[in-house]
């Protein structure tokens, strides 16, 4: 993938609004994201300028068409990780990588929970949501990744930097990854089990995981990567300040990290489409100014 000036993650109202403003300003803009939840069978009848109700699907389709008219490159492609690099950021997707000067996060706040009853008791004591944050503390140890998709596969592969003892557990879900990633798991000798973890045990930290069939396995670390990577996952890996599950952003949608902006539900304000659209526009304006200052 080629370098871009602004890369947007999320194709909801905030992401599309940011894309429209960035594209109209002549920025080389890339948007990654598939149909958001609002694009389902929802009827919207309080959006400004529409005296008659409009479906979420139609509103998103109109926004996407408008962004494309301004030259925005759009891909229905899942983003797996974002890392700071010298002079910008590297974004890894299920199909490759892209380098960018500025990032706009507009991913919403959904995070799929794995259904482990005492998971929170071990957060920070063996349970983590971020390999780049906590993989170092598991050097040479036995670790599990909980998840069924490309996000989990990528997290498992990243853990090989720290330990060869990695297993993916799908919580009885069917694996939802491409043959390419499955081949990478097999080549790396990462086992995939479909059993369900129901609880964790350990005195002072994680020591064992307990499965629904009553069996147990020793474990030093458990990394949660259910569903797709979201705002909280990117925030953790980048070191963004959070307020609970939300990303902290100022009135310009700037996070604590230069060149990273956030808009929409992931910042946790008034969760309405009209607000998300406004925040997306402001995030784009701030990103455009940042790119110009960087000479990008």
C-alpha positions in Angstrom: 0.0 0.0 0.0 1.2 3.5 -0.7 1.7 6.3 1.8 -1.2 8.6 2.6 -1.6 11.9 4.3 -4.7 11.0 6.4 -5.9 7.6 7.3 -9.4 7.1 8.8 -10.5 4.0 10.6 -14.3 3.5 10.6 -17.0 4.0 8.0 -19.7 5.3 10.3 -21.0 8.9 10.3 -17.9 10.3 12.0 -15.4 8.5 9.7 -17.3 9.4 6.5 -17.7 13.0 7.6 -13.9 13.2 8.3 -13.3 11.6 4.9 -15.5 14.1 3.1 -13.7 17.1 4.6 -10.2 15.6 4.1 -10.9 14.6 0.5 -12.5 18.0 -0.3 -9.4 19.7 1.1 -7.3 17.8 -1.4 -5.7 15.5 1.1 -4.5 12.0 0.0 -7.0 10.2 2.2 -7.6 6.5 2.9 -10.6 5.1 4.8 -10.7 1.6 6.1 -14.0 0.2 7.4 -17.1 -1.8 6.5 -20.8 -1.1 7.0 -21.3 0.1 10.6 -24.2 -0.9 12.8 -26.2 2.1 11.9 -26.2 0.9 8.3 -28.6 -1.9 9.3 -32.3 -1.8 9.4 -32.6 1.4 11.3 -35.0 4.3 10.7 -33.7 7.8 11.4 -36.2 10.6 11.7 -34.4 13.3 13.7 -31.5 14.1 11.4 -31.3 17.7 10.2 -32.4 18.3 6.7 -34.6 15.2 6.3 -38.2 16.0 6.9 -39.0 12.4 6.1 -37.3 9.4 7.8 -34.3 7.9 6.2 -32.8 4.5 6.8 -29.3 4.2 8.3 -28.3 2.2 5.3 -29.2 4.9 2.8 -27.6 7.6 4.9 -24.3 5.7 5.1 -24.5 4.9 1.3 -24.9 8.6 0.6 -22.0 9.6 2.8 -19.8 7.0 1.2 -20.7 8.2 -2.3 -19.9 11.7 -1.3 -16.5 10.8 0.1 -15.7 8.8 -3.1 -16.7 11.9 -5.2 -13.9 13.8 -3.4 -11.3 11.2 -4.2 -11.2 9.3 -0.9 -9.9 5.7 -1.3 -12.3 3.4 0.6 -11.8 -0.2 1.5 -14.0 -2.6 3.4 -10.9 -4.0 5.2 -10.3 -4.6 8.9 -7.5 -2.7 10.7 -5.6 -5.0 13.0 -3.0 -2.7 14.6 -1.7 0.9 14.6 1.9 1.6 15.6 3.8 4.9 15.9 6.7 5.2 13.5 9.3 7.9 12.9 7.5 10.7 11.2 4.0 9.1 11.4 2.1 5.9 11.9 2.0 2.4 10.4 -1.4 0.8 10.0 -1.7 -2.9 9.6 -4.7 -4.4 7.9 -5.7 -7.9 7.0 -4.3 -7.3 3.5 -1.1 -5.3 4.2 0.2 -2.1 5.7 -0.1 1.6 5.0 2.0 4.6 6.3 0.3 7.8 7.2 1.0 11.2 8.6 -2.2 11.5 10.6 -4.9 9.0 11.9 -8.5 9.7 12.6 -10.1 7.0 14.8 -13.9 6.7 14.3 -14.4 3.1 15.3 -17.2 3.3 17.9 -16.9 1.6 21.2 -18.1 -2.0 20.8 -15.9 -4.6 22.4 -17.0 -8.3 22.4 -16.5 -9.9 25.8 -15.3 -13.5 26.0 -17.8 -14.7 28.7 -15.2 -15.5 31.4 -16.9 -14.9 34.7 -14.0 -13.5 36.8 -12.0 -11.9 33.9 -11.9 -8.5 35.6 -10.3 -10.0 38.7 -7.2 -10.8 36.7 -6.9 -7.7 34.5 -3.4 -6.4 35.0 -2.5 -9.6 36.8 -2.2 -11.9 33.7 -5.1 -10.6 31.6 -4.4 -8.0 29.0 -6.0 -6.4 25.9 -2.8 -5.2 24.3 0.2 -7.3 23.1 2.4 -4.3 22.3 1.7 -3.1 25.9 2.1 -6.3 27.9 3.7 -8.9 25.6 7.2 -8.0 27.1 6.0 -9.2 30.5 5.3 -12.7 29.1 8.7 -13.5 27.7 9.1 -17.2 27.4 5.8 -17.9 29.2 2.7 -19.8 28.3 0.0 -17.5 26.9 -3.4 -17.8 25.4 -5.2 -15.4 23.0 -9.0 -15.4 23.2 -10.7 -14.7 19.9 -12.0 -16.1 16.7 -11.0 -13.6 14.0 -8.1 -12.0 12.2 -7.6 -9.7 15.2 -6.9 -12.7 17.4 -4.7 -14.3 14.8 -2.6 -11.1 14.4 -2.2 -10.8 18.2 -1.1 -14.4 18.5 1.5 -13.8 15.8 2.8 -10.6 17.4 3.2 -12.6 20.7 5.8 -14.7 19.0 8.2 -11.8 19.5 8.1 -12.6 23.2 7.3 -16.3 23.5 6.9 -19.4 21.4 4.2 -20.8 23.7 1.1 -19.3 22.2 -2.4 -20.8 21.8 -5.6 -19.3 20.4 -8.9 -20.2 22.1 -12.0 -19.4 20.1 -14.6 -19.7 22.9 -16.5 -22.3 20.9 -16.8 -19.9 18.0 -15.9 -20.8 14.4 -12.7 -19.3 13.2 -13.3 -16.3 10.9 -10.0 -15.6 9.3 -8.5 -15.9 5.8 -6.6 -18.9 4.6 -3.5 -16.7 4.6 -3.7 -16.0 8.3 -4.5 -19.7 9.0 -1.4 -20.7 7.1 0.6 -18.3 9.2 -0.7 -19.7 12.4 0.1 -23.2 11.3 3.6 -22.3 10.1 4.3 -20.6 13.5 3.0 -23.8 15.3 0.3 -21.8 17.1 -2.4 -24.2 18.2 -6.1 -23.3 17.8 -8.6 -24.8 20.3 -12.4 -24.3 20.1 -13.0 -25.0 23.8 -14.6 -22.3 26.0 -12.8 -20.7 28.9 -15.2 -20.1 31.8 -13.1 -18.9 34.6 -9.5 -18.1 35.7 -7.6 -19.2 38.8 -4.4 -18.1 40.5 -3.2 -16.7 43.8 -1.9 -13.1 43.2 -2.0 -13.6 39.4 -3.2 -15.8 36.6 -2.0 -19.4 37.0 -4.7 -21.6 35.4 -7.6 -21.4 33.0 -10.7 -23.5 33.5 -12.7 -24.8 30.5 -16.4 -25.5 30.3 -15.7 -29.3 30.2 -14.0 -29.1 33.5 -10.4 -29.4 32.2 -7.7 -27.0 33.1 -4.4 -25.7 31.6 -1.6 -23.7 33.2 -1.4 -20.2 31.8 0.8 -17.2 32.6 -1.0 -14.7 30.3 -4.4 -14.3 28.6 -4.8 -11.7 25.8 -8.4 -10.8 24.9 -9.0 -10.2 21.2 -12.6 -11.1 20.5 -14.3 -9.8 17.3 -12.4 -6.9 15.6 -9.9 -4.4 16.9 -11.7 -1.3 18.2 -11.0 2.1 19.7 -9.9 0.7 23.1 -7.4 -1.7 21.4 -5.8 1.0 19.3 -5.8 3.4 22.3 -4.0 0.8 24.4 -1.3 0.0 21.8 -0.7 3.7 21.0 -0.8 4.9 24.6 -3.8 7.2 24.2 -5.4 8.6 27.4 -8.8 7.0 28.0 -11.7 7.6 30.2 -13.1 4.2 30.8 -13.8 2.7 27.4 -13.6 6.1 25.7 -10.7 8.0 24.1 -10.0 11.4 25.6 -10.0 14.1 22.9 -10.1 17.9 23.2 -12.5 20.3 21.4 -10.4 19.9 18.2 -10.7 16.1 18.5 -7.0 15.9 19.2 -5.8 13.0 21.5 -2.8 13.2 23.7 -0.7 11.8 20.8 0.3 14.3 18.0 -1.3 13.3 14.7 -4.0 11.0 16.2 -7.5 12.3 16.3 -10.7 10.7 17.5 -14.4 11.3 16.7 -17.8 9.8 17.2 -19.0 7.3 19.8 -15.4 6.3 20.7 -15.0 9.7 22.5 -18.1 9.1 24.6 -20.0 12.3 24.3 -23.6 12.7 23.1 -23.9 9.6 20.9 -26.0 10.9 18.1 -25.3 10.8 14.3 -25.4 14.6 14.1 -22.8 14.9 16.8 -20.6 12.2 15.2 -20.8 14.1 11.8 -19.7 17.3 13.5 -16.9 15.7 15.4 -15.7 13.9 12.2 -15.5 17.3 10.4 -13.6 18.8 13.2 -11.2 15.9 13.4 -10.5 16.2 9.7 -9.9 19.9 10.0 -7.4 19.3 12.8 -5.8 16.5 10.8 -5.5 18.7 7.7 -3.8 21.4 9.7 -1.4 18.9 11.3 -0.4 17.4 8.0 0.3 20.8 6.6 2.5 21.7 9.6 4.4 18.5 9.1 5.0 19.4 5.5 3.2 16.2 4.5 
